[in-house]
């Protein structure tokens, strides 16, 4: 049985409740040939949309060791990644929308 560390966040906003859960382990790092592999992770995101439960599951790996990024930090980093991505798309869309054709 793999040792798994877990964390969970619940956020309210935009008219729905979103639950994010993460499970991470360092045990597979010794078995993989993947360079610099420190942790494997699974992030599950669930939310209620128009009365229907939606769920996404993402798998990932990171070179960040548990000492630098525990499960709570990994969950925050994953969440922050999408914030950056969304802001970049907004800038691109606004900029391109104002460009003359």
Secondary structure, DSSP 8 states (H G I E B T S, - for coil): ----EEEEEEEEETTEEEEEEEEEESGGGGT--STT--EEEEEEEEEEETTEEEEEEEEEEES--TTT--HHHHHHHHHHHHHHHHHHHHHHHHHHHTS--
